[in-house]
Amino acid sequence: MERRPVSIFRRTGEQIMNEHMRMDRLPRGERGAFTLDPMTSPTLPSRYYTDERIYRDEMRAIHQRSWCYVGHASDIAEPGMYFTDTVGEQPILVIRGGDSVARAFYNVCQHRGHELLKGRGRLKTRGISCPYHAWLYRLDGTLAAAPMTEAVERFDKTQFTLKPIALAHAAGLLFVNLDPAPLPFEEEMAGFAANLESFLPDVSRWVVAERLHFDIKANWKVVVDNFSEAYHIPIAHPQLSKVLEQEMVEFVERPRWTFNRFKSKAGFPGLELVPGSPYYAWQAWPHLCMLSLPGSSNLVVLRMAPNGVAACAERVDIYTPAGKAESDPKLLAVRDLFMHMFNIEDIAIVESVQRGLQSRGFDQGRYICDRATSWFSEIQLHWFHLQVLDALAAEG
């Protein structure tokens, strides 16, 4: 079993400190100041989950400046295919052009700001037509036509191209970054795609089997926090605990992503497993969490998008090999375990935590960690909180 020494995490924290933060500016609550050492640090004070000002700072410093997951290459497999989304409270559009190049734009017309497209699909016309005044854009974002502008003085169609957004591909997954000059994905998320493909080598060719949306009454960080640790699984997820061994086989920590490999038990009726089968989990900054459950080829992708200081719009995409979605009984069992039990249990948990964070009866807890980095360790939770504090400090 690979063990990652705690000093790795301390060095990560010290690097962050050297770049952006001062020790005397670390947040303090009723149990003292947050520290770089997860072995002794109290958790973030509750105001980080309830304060509107902190939420607005996070929106600018994190969600509008990070590589955020939006979908999969199969969503725009052919020219003209598109989907819309909201990232960092901004409407976006991802589309594959007639030249087969995938692009992302703000989903707003450059005439008066009307939203251009809704949902997802494939355009059958020669471009993107605004439903307000019929301005027509080519699939590369340039303005093709604007009705009745021939006599408008000094009107130049080249000045009204859709505003582009940085788009990146990683093992078939699509990410956007609203920062006008972002650090390249390959640098920011170095090694992420290679790690994912080393365990799921065909994932770039998979397709969506299920797409779910949940409106959760909890701060986005509460939902990510819950994913970041396995400590609660034996208590809160009795069926999942029949699948997951209480042992961590491998843990990889990088500046912007982590990977956990566990192994399975024998499962339960309907999801019988070969004991020792791998169970994978990835977490990527800022709000991407992914699982590959044993028994079938699958990738469960969760995005915890903020939707207010005490609300989260959770999106869940389940990817599988083409043709397997409705034919593999183990895959159907995994889908049902996640959809109807595992995630529903987690939603009840995080909404309860949010209510507790808003009460006067709680401010800070402790990270439950040991020097061996055991399966139950909350070191990854501390790692995530360091990322939050780093981003907020960089914002100033």
C-alpha positions, 0 to 999 in steps of 0.5 A: 500500500502506498502511503503519502507522508503528511510532510507532502501536504505541509510542503504544499501548504508552505508553497501556498504561504510563500506565494500568497498568504501570511501565517497571521492572516490564516482564518481564526475561529473559536478553536483557534487559527487554521494551520498548515498541519492537518494533524493539529489544525481546526477546520475552516470557521463556519463563516466560510459557508454562510457569509455572503461576502466570502461567497462573492469573493469565491465567485470571482477568485475561484469559479470565474478563474478556474478550469470548470468541467462542463461535459464530454467530447461525445456531447459535441461529437459532430459539427453543429452539436452544442450544449449550454451551461452556467459556469461562475454564474455566467451563461456559456455555449460550447459548440463544434464548428463546421471545421470540426473545431470545438469552441466555447463562447458566452451565450449572449448576443452582441446586439442587446445581450439576449441569450442565444441557445438553450439546452443542447442539440444540433443546429440544422440552420447555417448558424446561431440565430438570436431569437430576439432580432435574428442576428446570425452567427457562424459556428466559429462565433463571427457575425454573419448577418444583422438584419437592416444594418446596411444603412447603419453608419459605421456598422462593422460586423467584424466588431461583433464576434461572440466573446470566446471562452478558453476550452480544454480537453482532458481524457474526453472531458471538457473544461472551460475557464472564464479567466481571459488569460488562464494558466493552460489546462495542461499546466494547471492540471498537469498529469490529470488526464494521464492518470484518468486514462491509465485506469480508464483507457477508453474513457474519451470514447465513452458516452453519457448513460445518465444525466442528473441534476439536484438542487441542494440546500448547502454551500458548494464547499459542504458538498465537496467536503463530503466527497473528500473523505471516506470517514462517514461511509460506514455510518452514513452509507450502509449499502456502499460499505458492503462494496468498499473495503476500509483500506486505501490502496493508493493516494496521489496528491497534486496541486490541483487534483487528487486520486484515491484507489480503494478495493471492493468487498464481495458486494451485495445481491445484484452487485456481486463483485470479485473481492479486491476489484478496484474502486477509484475516486478523483477530485479536481479543483475547484468542484469536480468529483469523480467515481468509478465504481467496481463491477462495470465500466463506468465514470460517475462525474459530479460537479458542485456548482455554487448557486448562492451562499447556501445552495448548490446545483449538483450535476451528475453525468454517468459515462459508459462504453457505447451500448452498455447503458441499458444492457449491463446489469452490473452497470444498472446496479451501480447507477441505481446505487448512486441515484437512488441511495448513495447520493440521496443519503449524501444530500440529506447529510450535507443539508443537515451540515449546512443547517448546523453551520448556520446555527450558533452552536458550531464554529469549528471542528477538527480534521480527523487524520493520522500519520499513516494517512489511513483510509478514513483520513480527512487530509484531502479535506484539509488540502481542499481548504488550502486551495480555497484559502489560496485563491481568496488570498490571491484575490486580495 
